[in-house]
Amino acid sequence: MIITLNGTPHEIPAPVTLAALLETLGLAGRPVVVELNEVAVLPRDYSTTTVPADARLEVVTLAAGG
């Protein structure tokens, strides 16, 4: 299935949880902010949130520093 990830079309297996998708992207366990179809998803919900077909995802990695 095709989703839009940070403005770019991506093909992913269906169905997939947000946690599994983040793992595939190499972002599992990293501090990220995720918005699914313009709604923020809490980290505690990543493993129970299924990414639907035609989803629009924005994933922002957080970095500390000065």
BELKA-V534978 format. One record per pair of residues at least 24 apart in sequence whose C-alpha atoms are under 7 Angstrom apart, sorted by the first residue. I is the first residue (numbers start at 1). GAP is how many residues later the second one is. Records with the same first field share a line. If there is no record, write none. Layout:
I=GAP / GAP
This chain:
1=52
2=51 / 52
3=50 / 51 / 52 / 53
4=50 / 51 / 52 / 53
5=51 / 52 / 53
6=51 / 52 / 53
15=35
16=34 / 35
17=29 / 30 / 31 / 32 / 33 / 34
18=28 / 29 / 31 / 32 / 33
19=27 / 28
31=30 / 31
32=27 / 28 / 29 / 30
33=26 / 27 / 28
34=24 / 25 / 26
35=24
